[in-house]
Amino acid sequence: MGAAMNVKKLSFSLSPETAERLERVSGYLQVSKSALVDQLLSGATADMCSALDLLPNNPENVTEGDMVRLRGGSVAIVQSRIDDLKEQLK
């Protein structure tokens, strides 16, 4: 038997359409819905946190230079995500 995985139990609601698609995809891939949601969200939330880390603590003090840097950082995050997807398709 495999080692126990450290997980945190959450409860949330989904639209019926999303729930049906989740059931369909997890069934096709033969993985649990929890494993599928974890896999889908882990990369997306990591990218979102990286983008949030680029934001200043006080948005009212953002300069034009900050905006240029933020756009560049966002582009790098998106490009990294695209590169990861391309690699998975090989």
PyMOL commands that set and color helices and strands:
alter all, ss='L'
color gray80, all
select helices_A, chain A and resi 16-29+33-53+59-61+64-89
alter helices_A, ss='H'
color red, helices_A
deselect
rebuild
show_as cartoon
